[in-house]
């Protein structure tokens, strides 16, 4: 049950990087729950759900981190604008120049 809850919360919050660590914890708990379900014969569905959602949380967190790194690299010249309008224009120019 804990793996499934952490996996779902991790997946929902993965866009703000909190989901990655929650996903790792959920993945560990999901593996433990899956092993326990083999012995007891119950709880397999929640364990699998926890594994899947935790894995998704980790993957989404990694993709967000890669995107944010790429975005910061592409727009690093725009970090000292005089106004938000100048920042938006600079970002637009940087991203459409390629």
N, C-alpha and C positions, 0 to 999 in steps of 0.2 A: 504494500500500500504506500509506504513512504517513497519508494522508487518512482511509482506512478505520479504521486503528488509533486515530487521534486522535478521530475521530467516535464510535467505539464507547466509548472511555474517557470522552470528553466527555459522552456521553449518560448513561452510568452515574453519573458524578460531578456531573451538572447539578443535582442536588438540593442540593448544598452549594456552589453557585456556581462551583466550579472548572471545571465543564463549559462554561460560557459562553466564556471565553477559549480553551479547547482547541477548542471548536466553531468559533470564528472562524478559528483557525489551520488546522483541518481543512478548513473551507470553502474557504479560499484554496488550500490544497494540492490539494483535490478539483477545483477549477476548472482548476488547472494540469495535473493528471493527465488531466482530460477533454480538454483541448486537445491534450495529447501523444498520447492514445489515438486521436484523429482522424487524426493524422499517421502513427502507427505501426500502428494497427489492433488493438492489444492493450491490455488493462487497463481497458476501458470499464466492466465490471461493478464492479470495485473502486472506480473513480472515482465512479460513481453511488452506490454504497453509502456511500462517504465523504461525499459531498454530502448525502445523505439523513440519515445519522446525525449529521452535524455540524449540520445545520439543526435537527434535533430537539433536540440538546443546547442550542442557542441559545434555542429557543422555551421549553423546559422551564426553563432558567435564568431567563429573563425572567418566566415565570409564577410561579416560586418567589419571585423578588424582589418582584413585585407582591403576592403573598399575604402575604409577611412584612411588607411595608410596611403593608398593610391591617390585619393582625393587631396590629402594634405600635401603630397608631393607635387601634384599637378597645379595646385593653387597657392603654393608657398609665397609667390610674389605679391599676393593680394592681402597679406595679413596686416598691413599698416595703411588701411584706407582712411580717407578723410570723412567718409560717410558710408552708410549702408548701401546707398545707390551706387557709389563708386566701387564698393566691394562686390556687389552683384554684377556690375558691368565687367570688372576685372575677372571674376570667376567665369563668366560667360565667354569672355575673350580667350581665356586660358583653355577652357574645355572644348571650344570649337576650333581652335587653331590647329588641331592635329588632324 
